[in-house]
C-alpha cells in the first residue's frame, strides 16, 4: 500500500519511449490505463506484422494512450488515423501524445467501439489489440461494424490472447468469409481478414 506522501507522485504522468514500425515515440501514460509502464508484449508483436501503405485510412479500435495509432500514423503520412476508446483518459492521452510527437494525421475521440465512428466503406484498415474481456456479444457487434466501415479490399487485423484465437477465427470467417493467421506466439495470436 502507498502512503499519502506517495500520491502526488503517483498522479504525475509517466513517460515511456518506444520504437514501433520504425518510428520513435515518446508517450505519456498514466496509472489506470492499459500497460502504463511499457508497451505490452501483444502490441510489440502486433506491430511486427502490420503492413501500412503511405495513404491508408486506419482505425485504431481501443487506442489506449496511442502506441498503435500513432505509430501507424507515422507510417501513413498521406493517410489518416482515427483512434477511438471508451475511456476519456485514454483519448486525452492519445491526443496529447499526437501533439508531443508532432503527428498531425491522427485524432483520438471517445467512442464505444464504432458508436461515434459513423463511417461506411471508408477505412483501409481496422486495427486492434483486443481486450481479453471484450465479451462475445460486443465482439460480434464490433466485427459487423468493422465490416461496414471497411472499403472493399480493406483489412481487419487483431492481436488477441491465444485463448481467443479459435473464437476470432470462427467469427472472422463468419463475418468476412475468410481468415488468415499472421502469427501465433507463446501468448498472442495475430489474425487478419479481408472485406471481399
C-alpha positions in Angstrom: 0.0 0.0 0.0 1.1 3.5 -0.7 1.2 6.3 1.8 -0.4 9.7 1.4 3.0 11.2 0.6 3.3 8.9 -2.5 0.0 10.1 -4.0 1.2 13.4 -5.7 4.0 11.4 -7.4 1.5 8.7 -8.5 -0.7 11.3 -10.1 2.0 12.5 -12.3 2.1 11.3 -15.9 4.6 8.6 -16.8 6.8 8.8 -19.9 7.9 5.9 -22.0 9.9 5.7 -25.1 9.0 3.3 -27.8 10.2 2.2 -31.3 7.3 0.8 -33.3 7.1 0.4 -37.0 10.5 2.0 -37.2 9.2 5.2 -35.5 10.5 6.5 -32.2 7.7 7.9 -30.0 7.6 9.5 -26.6 4.4 8.5 -24.9 2.7 10.0 -21.8 0.8 7.4 -19.8 -1.0 7.3 -16.5 -1.9 4.8 -13.8 -5.3 3.3 -14.7 -4.8 3.0 -18.5 -3.7 -0.3 -20.0 0.0 -1.1 -19.7 1.2 2.2 -18.3 4.8 1.3 -17.6 5.8 -0.1 -21.0 4.3 -1.1 -24.4 2.7 -4.5 -23.8 4.1 -7.7 -25.5 0.9 -8.1 -27.6 1.3 -4.7 -29.2 5.0 -5.2 -29.8 4.3 -8.5 -31.6 1.3 -7.0 -33.5 3.4 -4.1 -34.9 5.8 -6.5 -36.5 3.1 -7.9 -38.8 1.4 -4.7 -39.9 1.7 -3.6 -43.5 0.7 0.1 -43.8 0.5 2.0 -47.1 1.5 5.7 -47.0 -2.0 6.8 -47.9 -4.1 4.3 -45.8 -7.0 5.4 -43.7 -6.9 3.4 -40.5 -8.9 3.0 -37.4 -7.2 2.0 -34.1 -10.0 0.5 -32.0 -9.4 0.7 -28.2 -6.4 3.0 -28.7 -5.3 3.4 -25.1 -2.7 6.1 -24.9 -2.0 5.7 -28.6 1.1 3.5 -29.3 -0.6 1.6 -32.3 -2.4 4.5 -33.8 0.4 7.0 -33.6 3.0 4.6 -35.0 0.6 3.7 -37.8 0.0 7.5 -38.4 3.8 8.0 -38.9 3.7 5.1 -41.4 0.9 6.7 -43.5 1.9 10.3 -43.7 -0.6 10.9 -46.6 -3.3 9.0 -44.9 -5.2 9.4 -41.6 -5.7 7.5 -38.4 -8.8 7.6 -36.3 -8.1 6.4 -32.7 -11.1 5.5 -30.5 -11.5 4.4 -27.0 -14.4 4.4 -24.5 -12.0 5.7 -21.7 -11.8 9.5 -21.8 -8.4 9.4 -20.1 -7.0 7.2 -23.0 -8.5 9.6 -25.6 -6.9 12.6 -23.8 -3.5 10.9 -23.6 -3.7 9.8 -27.3 -4.3 13.4 -28.4 -1.6 14.7 -26.1 0.8 12.1 -27.5 -0.1 13.1 -31.0 0.9 16.7 -30.2 4.0 15.6 -28.3 5.3 13.7 -31.3 4.2 16.2 -33.9 1.7 13.9 -35.6 -1.0 15.8 -37.5 -2.8 12.9 -39.3 -4.2 11.2 -36.2 -7.0 12.1 -33.9 -8.5 10.3 -30.9 -12.1 10.6 -29.9 -14.5 9.0 -27.4 -16.4 6.0 -28.9 -17.8 2.8 -27.6 -16.3 0.7 -30.4 -17.9 2.1 -33.6 -20.7 4.1 -31.9 -19.2 7.5 -32.8 -17.3 6.5 -35.9 -20.1 6.6 -38.4 -18.0 5.8 -41.5 -19.2 3.5 -44.2 -16.8 1.9 -46.7 -14.2 4.3 -45.5 -11.2 2.6 -43.9 -8.4 0.6 -45.5 -7.5 -1.0 -42.2 -9.1 -1.6 -38.8 -6.6 -2.5 -36.1 -7.0 -3.6 -32.5 -5.2 -5.1 -29.6 -8.5 -6.7 -28.4 -9.0 -6.8 -24.6 -9.4 -10.4 -23.3 -12.6 -9.5 -21.5 -14.4 -7.9 -24.5 -17.2 -10.5 -24.5 -18.8 -12.4 -27.4 -21.7 -10.1 -27.8 -19.6 -6.9 -28.0 -17.1 -8.7 -30.3 -19.9 -9.6 -32.7 -21.1 -6.0 -32.8 -17.5 -4.8 -33.4 -16.9 -7.3 -36.3 -20.1 -6.4 -38.2 -19.5 -2.7 -37.7 -15.9 -3.1 -38.9 -17.1 -4.9 -42.0 -19.4 -2.0 -42.8 -16.6 0.6 -42.1 -14.0 -1.0 -44.3 -13.7 -0.4 -48.0 -13.8 -3.4 -50.3 -10.4 -4.9 -50.1 -9.9 -3.4 -46.6 -8.3 -5.5 -43.9 -9.1 -6.1 -40.2 -6.2 -7.2 -38.1 -6.4 -8.1 -34.4 -4.0 -9.3 -31.8 -5.6 -11.3 -29.0 -4.5 -13.7 -26.3 -4.2 -17.2 -27.6 -7.3 -18.3 -25.6 -9.4 -16.2 -28.1 -7.8 -17.4 -31.3 -10.4 -20.0 -32.3 -13.2 -17.6 -31.4 -11.7 -14.9 -33.6 -11.0 -17.4 -36.4 -14.6 -18.6 -36.4 -16.0 -15.1 -36.3 -13.7 -13.6 -38.9 -14.8 -16.5 -41.2 -18.5 -15.9 -40.3 -18.5 -12.2 -40.9 -15.8 -11.7 -43.6 -15.8 -15.1 -45.2 -12.0 -15.5 -44.7 -9.3 -15.7 -42.1 -5.5 -15.7 -42.0 -3.3 -16.3 -39.0 -0.3 -14.0 -39.4 1.5 -15.2 -36.3 0.9 -17.3 -33.2 3.4 -16.6 -30.4 3.6 -18.1 -26.9 0.8 -15.8 -25.6 -0.7 -13.9 -28.5 -2.2 -14.6 -32.0 -2.4 -12.1 -34.8 -5.3 -12.7 -37.1 -6.5 -10.9 -40.2 -9.5 -10.9 -42.6 -10.2 -9.0 -45.8 -13.5 -7.5 -46.9 -14.1 -9.1 -50.3 
